[in-house]
Amino acid sequence: MKLFLDTGEVGQVQKAAELGILDGVTTNPTLIAKAGKGFRDTVLEICAALPGGAISAEVVATDYDEMLREAMEIASWHEQIVIKVPMIRDGVRLVSTLSDRGIRTNVTLVFSVTQALLAAKAGATYISNFVGRVDDIGGDGMEAVAATVEMIEAYGYASEVLVASVRHQQHMVQAIAAGAHVATLPFNVFEQMVKHPLTDLGLERFLADWRDAGLTIRSGTVAG
Ligand code: E4P
């Protein structure tokens, strides 16, 4: 499973990248606006912070011609960039065009398996299925993820199912169970993944026992 960070904050990307397990970053217009710097500069700094990673940057036009212009410009900035395209009619058309041109895409704001089918047929590299926003209104966001993974595998499409709008660890547990190919995580959820209270307790005990026995790595026991 690939792990992406969902952020516009370069510092968060640098910190997460230190672990050596980060595969990419997703941004969106809200996250870029929140980061408070220019779009191009932010995206390029994120590319530099994660060499080789897949960095999603989103078009903001909603008609085909303008979206295509934006996509071609954004794609020209850096080879790591994946063009993020909203799941609208002109967006599907744009993804078909970009696929023909060999440009990677991430179809965003996908909420149903039928939308996902259109994205897959258009040749999307990633299909971003939002779960938290569905849960927020009382639904079960993970249902569409499971159905989409099944659909992709049954028909052999090349698209990867990306679980987006992740809010907490339980979403990650469910995404893994559904066999999702990618998850994009807010920084706090990414950081929490390393933690378990029994790990902390266990380590505390190991270190206390070692200390009490007077052991050292080199000589076995502390002199005196
Ligand atoms: C995905 O690429 C989106 O940027 C993101 O996951 C949206 O999450 P939100 O519902 O927390 O805004």
Residues whose N, C-alpha, C, O or C-beta is under 5 A from the ligand:
A	BS01	E4P	D6 T26 T27 N28 S128 G132 R133 A164 S165 V166
